[in-house]
Amino acid sequence: MPDPSPVFGRETSSRPSRASLRTAVVWDVLKDALDRRVKATGKDSLDVLDTGGGSGNFAVPVARLGHRVTVVDPSPNALFALERRAAEAEVADRVTGVQGDVRGLFDVVEREQYDVVLCHGVLEYVDDPAEGVRNAVAALRAGGSLSLLAAGLGGAVLARALAGHFTEARHALTDPDGRWGAGDPVPRRFTAEQLAELTAEAGLEIGAVHGVRVFADLVPGVLVDTEPGAAEALLKLEAAAAELPSFHAIATQLHVLGEKRA
């Protein structure tokens, strides 16, 4: 079976893509979690749920590893793109798209039927993030793993400040939802402590917290695209900083990996 990692930055070409720089940390953590669940369950193929999985940026590579993936997303257009992408990757038999959302998750899927649940880029947009996490955890079998990815507050503050929007940066710091103003396209952002609290309250043992896109969104694209070796060096820097708590406060996104208590 082909290795899905080129999708996330382990390309056979000499230089990682800009997209891979933003996703490589999450993919590496997720792949390790999948491998551990395979060993723990003794199953060759896991049941994976991707809430808000859209067009399959993670679902299709996971399916290419041999796992069965159900994607729940409210957008018919995204699900159509998912179907096309899965067919092109020759994994259509292992990817199922269902229209729905994390709030009404159990209208479309069953409880406690999944070994791994992905909840990436969802909590920013739901009315009740705690409910979203509880539903994601309730979909897991005992011992299953949750991969949670959400927008980080510190990264947004830093980005606005570096762009010269100092008032907006300060506003984001004091806003309950971490928004920098009325024009902010992201409804809600989180600190690492807030995400850890949400997952712990939902019954997860937190295995790891990672900062994602600590530097990738701040480095000028022209430098990465033209300087020899810059992309590879940046990829290694992102991986090295991801687990260090001191860098979580400035990450554009935060990733939490947790395990459901038996």
Accessible surface in RSA format (square Angstrom, percent):
REM  Atomic radii and reference values for relative SASA: ProtOr
REM  Chains: A
REM  Algorithm: Lee & Richards
REM  Probe-radius: 1.40
REM  Slices: 20
REM RES _ NUM      All-atoms   Total-Side   Main-Chain    Non-polar    All polar
REM                ABS   REL    ABS   REL    ABS   REL    ABS   REL    ABS   REL
RES MET A   1   148.26  76.8  64.42  42.6  83.84 199.6  73.85  62.8  74.41  98.6
RES PRO A   2    80.13  58.4  65.48  59.7  14.65  53.3  77.53  64.0   2.60  16.2
RES ASP A   3    84.41  59.1  70.35  70.0  14.05  33.2  38.94  91.7  45.46  45.3
RES PRO A   4     0.58   0.4   0.58   0.5   0.00   0.0   0.58   0.5   0.00   0.0
RES SER A   5    13.34  11.3  13.34  17.8   0.00   0.0   8.07  17.2   5.28   7.4
RES PRO A   6    51.24  37.3  45.44  41.4   5.80  21.1  45.58  37.6   5.67  35.2
RES VAL A   7    74.57  49.1  50.48  45.7  24.09  58.0  59.00  51.3  15.57  42.2
RES PHE A   8     4.53   2.3   4.22   2.6   0.31   0.8   4.22   2.6   0.31   0.9
RES GLY A   9     3.37   4.2   0.00   N/A   3.37   4.2   0.00   0.0   3.37   7.5
RES ARG A  10    96.96  40.7  81.06  41.3  15.90  37.9  48.94  66.9  48.02  29.1
RES GLU A  11    49.04  28.2  30.68  23.2  18.35  43.7  26.30  50.9  22.73  18.6
RES THR A  12   143.18 101.8 104.73 106.2  38.45  91.6  80.40 108.0  62.78  94.9
RES SER A  13    73.23  61.9  51.21  68.3  22.02  50.7  54.85 116.8  18.38  25.7
RES SER A  14   103.36  87.3  78.17 104.3  25.19  58.0  58.67 124.9  44.69  62.6
RES ARG A  15   122.84  51.6 113.85  58.0   8.99  21.4  21.87  29.9 100.97  61.2
RES PRO A  16    14.09  10.3   9.20   8.4   4.89  17.8   9.49   7.8   4.60  28.6
RES SER A  17    51.39  43.4  41.02  54.7  10.37  23.9  46.07  98.1   5.32   7.5
RES ARG A  18    62.84  26.4  57.36  29.2   5.48  13.0  38.16  52.2  24.67  15.0
RES ALA A  19    64.78  59.6  59.02  91.1   5.77  13.1  62.30  87.7   2.48   6.6
RES SER A  20     0.07   0.1   0.00   0.0   0.07   0.2   0.07   0.2   0.00   0.0
RES LEU A  21     3.94   2.2   0.96   0.7   2.98   7.5   0.96   0.7   2.98   8.0
RES ARG A  22    77.32  32.5  74.42  37.9   2.90   6.9  22.58  30.9  54.75  33.2
RES THR A  23    37.97  27.0  37.61  38.1   0.36   0.9  36.16  48.6   1.81   2.7
RES ALA A  24     3.03   2.8   2.65   4.1   0.37   0.9   3.03   4.3   0.00   0.0
RES VAL A  25    12.78   8.4   9.30   8.4   3.47   8.4  12.07  10.5   0.70   1.9
RES VAL A  26     1.22   0.8   1.22   1.1   0.00   0.0   1.22   1.1   0.00   0.0
RES TRP A  27     2.37   1.0   2.37   1.1   0.00   0.0   1.70   0.9   0.67   1.1
RES ASP A  28    50.53  35.4  47.59  47.4   2.95   7.0  25.92  61.0  24.61  24.5
RES VAL A  29    19.49  12.8  17.42  15.8   2.07   5.0  19.38  16.8   0.12   0.3
RES LEU A  30     0.00   0.0   0.00   0.0   0.00   0.0   0.00   0.0   0.00   0.0
RES LYS A  31    62.52  30.5  62.52  38.4   0.00   0.0  26.51  23.9  36.01  38.4
RES ASP A  32    76.67  53.7  75.09  74.7   1.58   3.7  11.32  26.6  65.35  65.2
RES ALA A  33     0.67   0.6   0.06   0.1   0.61   1.4   0.45   0.6   0.22   0.6
RES LEU A  34     0.04   0.0   0.04   0.0   0.00   0.0   0.04   0.0   0.00   0.0
RES ASP A  35    56.20  39.4  54.41  54.2   1.79   4.2  17.90  42.1  38.30  38.2
RES ARG A  36   129.05  54.2 124.90  63.7   4.15   9.9  70.29  96.1  58.76  35.6
RES ARG A  37    26.63  11.2  26.63  13.6   0.00   0.0   3.91   5.3  22.73  13.8
RES VAL A  38    40.02  26.3  39.15  35.4   0.87   2.1  39.15  34.0   0.87   2.4
RES LYS A  39   170.87  83.4 140.81  86.4  30.06  71.6  91.42  82.3  79.45  84.6
RES ALA A  40    74.69  68.7  29.78  46.0  44.91 102.2  42.52  59.9  32.17  85.2
RES THR A  41    47.98  34.1  15.32  15.5  32.66  77.8  22.79  30.6  25.19  38.1
RES GLY A  42    67.76  83.6   0.00   N/A  67.76  83.6  35.05  96.2  32.71  73.3
RES LYS A  43    68.55  33.4  63.44  38.9   5.11  12.2  58.99  53.1   9.56  10.2
RES ASP A  44   135.49  94.9 115.11 114.6  20.38  48.2  36.07  84.9  99.42  99.2
RES SER A  45    25.35  21.4  21.55  28.8   3.80   8.7  20.28  43.2   5.07   7.1
RES LEU A  46     0.00   0.0   0.00   0.0   0.00   0.0   0.00   0.0   0.00   0.0
RES ASP A  47    27.00  18.9  26.74  26.6   0.27   0.6   6.39  15.0  20.61  20.6
RES VAL A  48     0.55   0.4   0.17   0.2   0.38   0.9   0.17   0.2   0.38   1.0
RES LEU A  49     0.00   0.0   0.00   0.0   0.00   0.0   0.00   0.0   0.00   0.0
RES ASP A  50     3.97   2.8   3.97   4.0   0.00   0.0   0.01   0.0   3.95   3.9
RES THR A  51     0.45   0.3   0.34   0.3   0.11   0.3   0.34   0.5   0.11   0.2
RES GLY A  52    31.38  38.7   0.00   N/A  31.38  38.7  10.17  27.9  21.21  47.5
RES GLY A  53    13.11  16.2   0.00   N/A  13.11  16.2   5.88  16.1   7.23  16.2
RES GLY A  54    15.27  18.8   0.00   N/A  15.27  18.8  15.27  41.9   0.00   0.0
RES SER A  55    32.68  27.6  28.27  37.7   4.41  10.2  12.65  26.9  20.03  28.1
RES GLY A  56     0.02   0.0   0.00   N/A   0.02   0.0   0.00   0.0   0.02   0.0
RES ASN A  57    83.56  57.6  82.82  80.0   0.75   1.8  18.78  45.2  64.78  62.6
RES PHE A  58    20.75  10.4  19.58  12.1   1.17   3.0  19.58  11.9   1.17   3.3
RES ALA A  59     0.22   0.2   0.00   0.0   0.22   0.5   0.22   0.3   0.00   0.0
RES VAL A  60     6.30   4.1   6.30   5.7   0.00   0.0   6.30   5.5   0.00   0.0
RES PRO A  61     1.97   1.4   1.97   1.8   0.00   0.0   1.97   1.6   0.00   0.0
RES VAL A  62     0.20   0.1   0.20   0.2   0.00   0.0   0.20   0.2   0.00   0.0
RES ALA A  63     0.00   0.0   0.00   0.0   0.00   0.0   0.00   0.0   0.00   0.0
RES ARG A  64    43.36  18.2  42.72  21.8   0.64   1.5   2.99   4.1  40.37  24.5
RES LEU A  65    48.79  27.2  25.61  18.3  23.19  58.3  27.64  19.4  21.15  56.9
RES GLY A  66    13.99  17.3   0.00   N/A  13.99  17.3   8.17  22.4   5.82  13.0
RES HIS A  67     7.25   4.0   7.25   5.0   0.00   0.0   2.44   2.5   4.80   5.6
RES ARG A  68   108.11  45.4 106.46  54.3   1.65   3.9  58.78  80.3  49.33  29.9
RES VAL A  69     3.19   2.1   0.44   0.4   2.76   6.6   0.79   0.7   2.40   6.5
RES THR A  70    24.94  17.7  24.79  25.1   0.15   0.4   4.48   6.0  20.46  30.9
RES VAL A  71     0.00   0.0   0.00   0.0   0.00   0.0   0.00   0.0   0.00   0.0
RES VAL A  72     0.29   0.2   0.23   0.2   0.06   0.1   0.23   0.2   0.06   0.2
RES ASP A  73    12.17   8.5  12.17  12.1   0.00   0.0   0.00   0.0  12.17  12.1
RES PRO A  74    78.91  57.5  68.44  62.4  10.48  38.1  69.61  57.5   9.30  57.8
RES SER A  75    40.57  34.3  36.82  49.1   3.75   8.6  28.87  61.5  11.70  16.4
RES PRO A  76    82.83  60.4  75.32  68.7   7.51  27.3  77.97  64.4   4.87  30.3
RES ASN A  77   124.70  86.0 118.65 114.7   6.05  14.6  28.20  67.9  96.50  93.3
RES ALA A  78    21.06  19.4  15.07  23.3   5.99  13.6  20.39  28.7   0.67   1.8
RES LEU A  79    24.86  13.8  20.58  14.7   4.28  10.8  20.91  14.7   3.95  10.6
RES PHE A  80   130.44  65.3 126.12  78.1   4.32  11.2 129.40  78.5   1.04   3.0
RES ALA A  81    22.62  20.8  21.03  32.5   1.58   3.6  21.03  29.6   1.58   4.2
RES LEU A  82     2.35   1.3   2.35   1.7   0.00   0.0   2.35   1.7   0.00   0.0
RES GLU A  83   117.28  67.3 111.37  84.3   5.91  14.1  42.59  82.4  74.70  61.0
RES ARG A  84   120.81  50.7 114.54  58.4   6.27  14.9  52.90  72.3  67.91  41.2
RES ARG A  85    86.94  36.5  85.13  43.4   1.80   4.3  24.33  33.3  62.60  37.9
RES ALA A  86     1.95   1.8   1.95   3.0   0.00   0.0   1.95   2.7   0.00   0.0
RES ALA A  87    56.70  52.1  41.97  64.8  14.73  33.5  43.99  62.0  12.71  33.7
RES GLU A  88   131.33  75.4  98.16  74.3  33.17  79.0  49.55  95.8  81.78  66.8
RES ALA A  89    29.57  27.2  10.31  15.9  19.25  43.8  21.35  30.1   8.22  21.8
RES GLU A  90   149.88  86.1 124.85  94.5  25.03  59.6  46.66  90.2 103.23  84.3
RES VAL A  91     3.17   2.1   3.17   2.9   0.00   0.0   3.17   2.8   0.00   0.0
RES ALA A  92    56.86  52.3  41.72  64.4  15.14  34.4  42.70  60.1  14.16  37.5
RES ASP A  93   123.94  86.8  79.14  78.8  44.80 105.9  51.77 121.8  72.17  72.0
RES ARG A  94    52.82  22.2  48.51  24.7   4.32  10.3  20.11  27.5  32.72  19.8
RES VAL A  95    17.95  11.8   2.01   1.8  15.94  38.4   2.01   1.7  15.94  43.2
RES THR A  96    78.57  55.9  74.15  75.2   4.42  10.5  45.76  61.5  32.81  49.6
RES GLY A  97    39.79  49.1   0.00   N/A  39.79  49.1   5.47  15.0  34.32  76.9
RES VAL A  98    37.97  25.0  34.58  31.3   3.39   8.2  37.97  33.0   0.00   0.0
RES GLN A  99   103.09  57.6  86.46  63.2  16.63  39.6  27.32  58.1  75.77  57.5
RES GLY A 100    18.08  22.3   0.00   N/A  18.08  22.3  18.08  49.6   0.00   0.0
RES ASP A 101    67.89  47.6  63.72  63.4   4.17   9.9  19.21  45.2  48.68  48.5
RES VAL A 102     5.03   3.3   1.59   1.4   3.43   8.3   1.59   1.4   3.43   9.3
RES ARG A 103   159.16  66.8 145.56  74.2  13.60  32.4  42.31  57.8 116.85  70.8
RES GLY A 104    24.88  30.7   0.00   N/A  24.88  30.7  21.82  59.9   3.07   6.9
RES LEU A 105     0.43   0.2   0.00   0.0   0.43   1.1   0.00   0.0   0.43   1.1
RES PHE A 106    49.77  24.9  23.41  14.5  26.36  68.6  23.54  14.3  26.23  75.1
RES ASP A 107   129.56  90.8  92.36  91.9  37.19  87.9  29.61  69.7  99.94  99.7
RES VAL A 108    53.67  35.3  24.14  21.9  29.53  71.2  32.86  28.5  20.82  56.5
RES VAL A 109    12.94   8.5   2.61   2.4  10.33  24.9   9.81   8.5   3.13   8.5
RES GLU A 110   124.98  71.8 122.13  92.4   2.85   6.8  42.64  82.5  82.34  67.2
RES ARG A 111   138.23  58.0 129.70  66.1   8.54  20.3  48.86  66.8  89.37  54.2
RES GLU A 112   100.59  57.8  95.04  71.9   5.55  13.2  17.61  34.1  82.98  67.8
RES GLN A 113    83.05  46.4  80.88  59.1   2.17   5.2  14.06  29.9  68.99  52.3
RES TYR A 114    23.23  10.8  23.23  13.2   0.00   0.0   7.76   5.8  15.47  19.1
RES ASP A 115     2.30   1.6   2.23   2.2   0.07   0.2   0.07   0.2   2.23   2.2
RES VAL A 116     0.20   0.1   0.20   0.2   0.00   0.0   0.20   0.2   0.00   0.0
RES VAL A 117     0.00   0.0   0.00   0.0   0.00   0.0   0.00   0.0   0.00   0.0
RES LEU A 118     0.72   0.4   0.72   0.5   0.00   0.0   0.72   0.5   0.00   0.0
RES CYS A 119     0.36   0.3   0.22   0.2   0.15   0.3   0.00   0.0   0.36   0.4
RES HIS A 120    21.76  11.9  14.37  10.0   7.39  18.9  13.94  14.4   7.82   9.1
RES GLY A 121    32.93  40.6   0.00   N/A  32.93  40.6  18.32  50.3  14.61  32.7
RES VAL A 122    15.16  10.0  12.22  11.1   2.93   7.1  15.02  13.1   0.14   0.4
RES LEU A 123     0.02   0.0   0.00   0.0   0.02   0.1   0.00   0.0   0.02   0.1
RES GLU A 124     7.96   4.6   7.96   6.0   0.00   0.0   1.16   2.3   6.79   5.5
RES TYR A 125   131.96  61.6 104.44  59.4  27.52  71.6  75.27  56.6  56.69  69.9
RES VAL A 126    25.96  17.1  19.82  17.9   6.14  14.8  24.82  21.6   1.14   3.1
RES ASP A 127   123.52  86.5  95.92  95.5  27.60  65.3  32.18  75.7  91.34  91.1
RES ASP A 128    61.45  43.0  57.09  56.8   4.36  10.3  19.11  45.0  42.34  42.2
RES PRO A 129    20.60  15.0  20.60  18.8   0.00   0.0  20.60  17.0   0.00   0.0
RES ALA A 130    28.00  25.7  26.33  40.6   1.67   3.8  26.99  38.0   1.00   2.7
RES GLU A 131    50.48  29.0  50.48  38.2   0.00   0.0   8.86  17.1  41.62  34.0
RES GLY A 132     1.45   1.8   0.00   N/A   1.45   1.8   0.86   2.3   0.60   1.3
RES VAL A 133     0.55   0.4   0.25   0.2   0.30   0.7   0.55   0.5   0.00   0.0
RES ARG A 134   122.22  51.3 117.26  59.8   4.96  11.8  51.78  70.8  70.44  42.7
RES ASN A 135    20.95  14.4  20.95  20.2   0.00   0.0   0.00   0.0  20.95  20.2
RES ALA A 136     0.23   0.2   0.23   0.4   0.00   0.0   0.23   0.3   0.00   0.0
RES VAL A 137     6.28   4.1   6.28   5.7   0.00   0.0   6.28   5.5   0.00   0.0
RES ALA A 138    24.10  22.2  19.12  29.5   4.98  11.3  23.47  33.1   0.63   1.7
RES ALA A 139     0.00   0.0   0.00   0.0   0.00   0.0   0.00   0.0   0.00   0.0
RES LEU A 140     0.00   0.0   0.00   0.0   0.00   0.0   0.00   0.0   0.00   0.0
RES ARG A 141    70.06  29.4  68.67  35.0   1.39   3.3  34.79  47.5  35.27  21.4
RES ALA A 142    65.93  60.6  43.85  67.7  22.08  50.2  44.24  62.3  21.69  57.5
RES GLY A 143    12.97  16.0   0.00   N/A  12.97  16.0  12.97  35.6   0.00   0.0
RES GLY A 144     0.03   0.0   0.00   N/A   0.03   0.0   0.03   0.1   0.00   0.0
RES SER A 145     7.91   6.7   7.91  10.6   0.00   0.0   0.07   0.1   7.84  11.0
RES LEU A 146     0.88   0.5   0.71   0.5   0.17   0.4   0.71   0.5   0.17   0.5
RES SER A 147     0.00   0.0   0.00   0.0   0.00   0.0   0.00   0.0   0.00   0.0
RES LEU A 148     0.51   0.3   0.51   0.4   0.00   0.0   0.51   0.4   0.00   0.0
RES LEU A 149    12.80   7.1  12.72   9.1   0.09   0.2  12.72   8.9   0.09   0.2
RES ALA A 150     0.00   0.0   0.00   0.0   0.00   0.0   0.00   0.0   0.00   0.0
RES ALA A 151    12.92  11.9  12.81  19.8   0.11   0.3  12.92  18.2   0.00   0.0
RES GLY A 152     1.06   1.3   0.00   N/A   1.06   1.3   0.74   2.0   0.32   0.7
RES LEU A 153    30.07  16.7  29.49  21.1   0.58   1.5  29.49  20.7   0.58   1.6
RES GLY A 154    20.41  25.2   0.00   N/A  20.41  25.2  12.67  34.8   7.74  17.3
RES GLY A 155     5.09   6.3   0.00   N/A   5.09   6.3   2.08   5.7   3.01   6.7
RES ALA A 156    13.00  12.0   4.78   7.4   8.22  18.7  12.04  17.0   0.96   2.5
RES VAL A 157    21.08  13.9  21.08  19.1   0.00   0.0  21.08  18.3   0.00   0.0
RES LEU A 158    49.11  27.4  47.08  33.7   2.03   5.1  49.11  34.5   0.00   0.0
RES ALA A 159    44.67  41.1  37.85  58.4   6.83  15.5  39.47  55.6   5.20  13.8
RES ARG A 160    51.98  21.8  51.98  26.5   0.00   0.0   5.28   7.2  46.70  28.3
RES ALA A 161    32.30  29.7  27.95  43.1   4.35   9.9  28.09  39.6   4.21  11.1
RES LEU A 162   120.18  66.9  86.08  61.6  34.10  85.7  89.20  62.6  30.98  83.4
RES ALA A 163    63.84  58.7  29.29  45.2  34.55  78.6  42.24  59.5  21.60  57.2
RES GLY A 164    40.69  50.2   0.00   N/A  40.69  50.2  20.52  56.3  20.17  45.2
RES HIS A 165    79.58  43.5  73.55  51.1   6.02  15.4  46.10  47.5  33.47  38.9
RES PHE A 166   139.12  69.6 131.40  81.4   7.71  20.1 132.08  80.1   7.04  20.1
RES THR A 167    98.14  69.8  93.71  95.0   4.43  10.5  60.77  81.6  37.37  56.5
RES GLU A 168    50.14  28.8  49.12  37.2   1.03   2.4  18.31  35.4  31.83  26.0
RES ALA A 169     6.78   6.2   6.78  10.5   0.00   0.0   6.78   9.5   0.00   0.0
RES ARG A 170   156.16  65.6 154.46  78.7   1.69   4.0  56.93  77.8  99.23  60.1
RES HIS A 171    83.32  45.5  78.87  54.8   4.45  11.4  53.25  54.9  30.07  35.0
RES ALA A 172     0.04   0.0   0.00   0.0   0.04   0.1   0.00   0.0   0.04   0.1
RES LEU A 173   109.91  61.2  86.75  62.1  23.16  58.2  86.75  60.9  23.16  62.3
RES THR A 174   107.18  76.2  77.34  78.4  29.84  71.1  68.86  92.5  38.32  57.9
RES ASP A 175    36.93  25.9  24.22  24.1  12.72  30.1   4.44  10.5  32.49  32.4
RES PRO A 176   126.63  92.3  91.00  83.0  35.62 129.5 103.81  85.7  22.81 141.8
RES ASP A 177    56.40  39.5  56.18  55.9   0.22   0.5   0.31   0.7  56.09  55.9
RES GLY A 178     3.20   3.9   0.00   N/A   3.20   3.9   2.14   5.9   1.06   2.4
RES ARG A 179    64.01  26.9  64.01  32.6   0.00   0.0  14.41  19.7  49.60  30.1
RES TRP A 180    39.30  15.8  36.34  17.6   2.96   6.9  30.10  16.0   9.20  14.9
RES GLY A 181    19.09  23.5   0.00   N/A  19.09  23.5  19.04  52.2   0.05   0.1
RES ALA A 182   109.02 100.2  69.02 106.5  40.00  91.0  75.97 107.0  33.05  87.5
RES GLY A 183    58.82  72.5   0.00   N/A  58.82  72.5  35.33  96.9  23.50  52.6
RES ASP A 184     5.02   3.5   0.00   0.0   5.02  11.9   0.00   0.0   5.02   5.0
RES PRO A 185   103.75  75.6  77.42  70.6  26.32  95.7  89.27  73.7  14.47  90.0
RES VAL A 186    27.52  18.1  27.52  24.9   0.00   0.0  27.52  23.9   0.00   0.0
RES PRO A 187    51.21  37.3  45.91  41.9   5.29  19.2  47.60  39.3   3.61  22.4
RES ARG A 188    44.62  18.7  44.62  22.7   0.00   0.0  10.69  14.6  33.93  20.6
RES ARG A 189    24.14  10.1  17.63   9.0   6.51  15.5   0.00   0.0  24.14  14.6
RES PHE A 190     9.24   4.6   9.12   5.6   0.12   0.3   9.24   5.6   0.00   0.0
RES THR A 191    42.33  30.1  38.53  39.1   3.81   9.1  39.12  52.5   3.22   4.9
RES ALA A 192    16.10  14.8  12.36  19.1   3.74   8.5  12.62  17.8   3.49   9.2
RES GLU A 193   129.58  74.4 121.45  91.9   8.13  19.4  70.62 136.6  58.96  48.1
RES GLN A 194    81.17  45.4  78.60  57.4   2.57   6.1  28.35  60.3  52.82  40.1
RES LEU A 195     0.00   0.0   0.00   0.0   0.00   0.0   0.00   0.0   0.00   0.0
RES ALA A 196    25.89  23.8  25.52  39.4   0.37   0.8  25.55  36.0   0.34   0.9
RES GLU A 197   102.19  58.7  95.03  71.9   7.16  17.0  33.75  65.3  68.45  55.9
RES LEU A 198    29.74  16.6  26.88  19.2   2.86   7.2  26.97  18.9   2.77   7.4
RES THR A 199     0.20   0.1   0.20   0.2   0.00   0.0   0.20   0.3   0.00   0.0
RES ALA A 200    42.46  39.0  34.87  53.8   7.59  17.3  34.98  49.3   7.48  19.8
RES GLU A 201   124.81  71.7  86.64  65.5  38.18  90.9  48.45  93.7  76.36  62.3
RES ALA A 202    18.27  16.8   0.71   1.1  17.56  39.9   5.00   7.0  13.27  35.2
RES GLY A 203    20.23  24.9   0.00   N/A  20.23  24.9  18.50  50.8   1.73   3.9
RES LEU A 204     1.93   1.1   0.31   0.2   1.62   4.1   0.31   0.2   1.62   4.4
RES GLU A 205    96.99  55.7  95.29  72.1   1.70   4.1  36.92  71.4  60.08  49.1
RES ILE A 206    64.97  37.0  32.53  24.2  32.45  78.2  32.60  23.5  32.37  87.8
RES GLY A 207    64.10  79.1   0.00   N/A  64.10  79.1  32.50  89.2  31.60  70.8
RES ALA A 208    29.52  27.1  20.96  32.4   8.56  19.5  29.52  41.6   0.00   0.0
RES VAL A 209    32.26  21.2  22.79  20.6   9.47  22.8  22.79  19.8   9.47  25.7
RES HIS A 210    10.00   5.5  10.00   7.0   0.00   0.0   5.19   5.3   4.81   5.6
RES GLY A 211     0.00   0.0   0.00   N/A   0.00   0.0   0.00   0.0   0.00   0.0
RES VAL A 212     1.21   0.8   1.21   1.1   0.00   0.0   1.21   1.1   0.00   0.0
RES ARG A 213    53.70  22.5  52.13  26.6   1.57   3.7   0.21   0.3  53.49  32.4
RES VAL A 214     0.55   0.4   0.00   0.0   0.55   1.3   0.00   0.0   0.55   1.5
RES PHE A 215    40.82  20.4  40.80  25.3   0.03   0.1  40.82  24.8   0.00   0.0
RES ALA A 216     1.48   1.4   1.21   1.9   0.27   0.6   1.21   1.7   0.27   0.7
RES ASP A 217    52.09  36.5  21.60  21.5  30.49  72.1  20.20  47.5  31.89  31.8
RES LEU A 218    61.58  34.3  34.44  24.6  27.14  68.2  37.79  26.5  23.79  64.0
RES VAL A 219    35.84  23.6  29.94  27.1   5.90  14.2  31.76  27.6   4.08  11.1
RES PRO A 220    81.65  59.5  70.30  64.1  11.35  41.3  81.65  67.4   0.00   0.0
RES GLY A 221    27.42  33.8   0.00   N/A  27.42  33.8  15.75  43.2  11.67  26.1
RES VAL A 222   105.47  69.4  94.88  85.9  10.59  25.5  99.76  86.7   5.71  15.5
RES LEU A 223    80.10  44.6  77.14  55.2   2.96   7.4  80.10  56.3   0.00   0.0
RES VAL A 224     2.94   1.9   2.80   2.5   0.14   0.3   2.80   2.4   0.14   0.4
RES ASP A 225    67.06  47.0  58.42  58.1   8.64  20.4  20.06  47.2  47.00  46.9
RES THR A 226    94.60  67.3  67.39  68.3  27.20  64.8  61.86  83.1  32.74  49.5
RES GLU A 227    90.71  52.1  86.70  65.6   4.02   9.6  17.16  33.2  73.55  60.1
RES PRO A 228   122.47  89.3  92.34  84.2  30.13 109.5 104.30  86.1  18.17 113.0
RES GLY A 229    45.23  55.8   0.00   N/A  45.23  55.8  28.78  79.0  16.45  36.9
RES ALA A 230    19.80  18.2   9.80  15.1  10.01  22.8  17.47  24.6   2.33   6.2
RES ALA A 231     0.71   0.7   0.08   0.1   0.63   1.4   0.08   0.1   0.63   1.7
RES GLU A 232    54.35  31.2  53.23  40.3   1.12   2.7  42.63  82.4  11.73   9.6
RES ALA A 233    60.18  55.3  50.63  78.1   9.55  21.7  54.99  77.4   5.18  13.7
RES LEU A 234    12.80   7.1   9.44   6.8   3.36   8.5  12.23   8.6   0.57   1.5
RES LEU A 235    24.21  13.5  23.29  16.7   0.92   2.3  23.29  16.4   0.92   2.5
RES LYS A 236   154.19  75.2 146.46  89.9   7.72  18.4  93.02  83.7  61.17  65.2
RES LEU A 237    84.65  47.1  80.21  57.4   4.43  11.1  84.13  59.1   0.52   1.4
RES GLU A 238     0.90   0.5   0.90   0.7   0.00   0.0   0.49   1.0   0.41   0.3
RES ALA A 239    57.94  53.3  42.28  65.2  15.66  35.6  44.13  62.1  13.82  36.6
RES ALA A 240    69.73  64.1  46.62  71.9  23.11  52.6  58.81  82.8  10.91  28.9
RES ALA A 241     3.47   3.2   2.67   4.1   0.80   1.8   3.47   4.9   0.00   0.0
RES ALA A 242     1.96   1.8   1.96   3.0   0.00   0.0   1.96   2.8   0.00   0.0
RES GLU A 243   116.14  66.7 103.68  78.4  12.46  29.7  22.80  44.1  93.34  76.2
RES LEU A 244    85.36  47.5  85.36  61.1   0.00   0.0  85.36  60.0   0.00   0.0
RES PRO A 245   102.57  74.8  91.87  83.7  10.70  38.9  92.10  76.0  10.47  65.1
RES SER A 246    89.61  75.7  58.37  77.9  31.24  72.0  58.04 123.6  31.56  44.2
RES PHE A 247    61.58  30.8  61.58  38.1   0.00   0.0  61.58  37.3   0.00   0.0
RES HIS A 248    20.53  11.2  16.59  11.5   3.94  10.1  10.38  10.7  10.15  11.8
RES ALA A 249    70.22  64.6  53.57  82.7  16.66  37.9  65.24  91.9   4.98  13.2
RES ILE A 250    56.15  32.0  54.32  40.5   1.83   4.4  54.32  39.1   1.83   5.0
RES ALA A 251     0.00   0.0   0.00   0.0   0.00   0.0   0.00   0.0   0.00   0.0
RES THR A 252    36.42  25.9  34.50  35.0   1.92   4.6  26.89  36.1   9.53  14.4
RES GLN A 253    31.16  17.4  31.16  22.8   0.00   0.0   2.73   5.8  28.43  21.6
RES LEU A 254     2.17   1.2   2.17   1.6   0.00   0.0   2.17   1.5   0.00   0.0
RES HIS A 255     0.00   0.0   0.00   0.0   0.00   0.0   0.00   0.0   0.00   0.0
RES VAL A 256     0.85   0.6   0.57   0.5   0.28   0.7   0.57   0.5   0.28   0.8
RES LEU A 257    10.68   5.9  10.68   7.6   0.00   0.0  10.68   7.5   0.00   0.0
RES GLY A 258     2.42   3.0   0.00   N/A   2.42   3.0   1.87   5.1   0.54   1.2
RES GLU A 259    86.42  49.6  86.16  65.2   0.26   0.6  14.96  28.9  71.47  58.3
RES LYS A 260    31.95  15.6  30.61  18.8   1.34   3.2  27.01  24.3   4.95   5.3
RES ARG A 261   112.95  47.4  96.34  49.1  16.61  39.5  53.79  73.5  59.16  35.9
RES ALA A 262   124.99 114.9  60.15  92.8  64.84 147.5  83.02 116.9  41.97 111.2
END  Absolute sums over single chains surface
CHAIN  1 A    12132.0       9693.4       2438.6       6876.8       5255.2
END  Absolute sums over all chains
TOTAL         12132.0       9693.4       2438.6       6876.8       5255.2
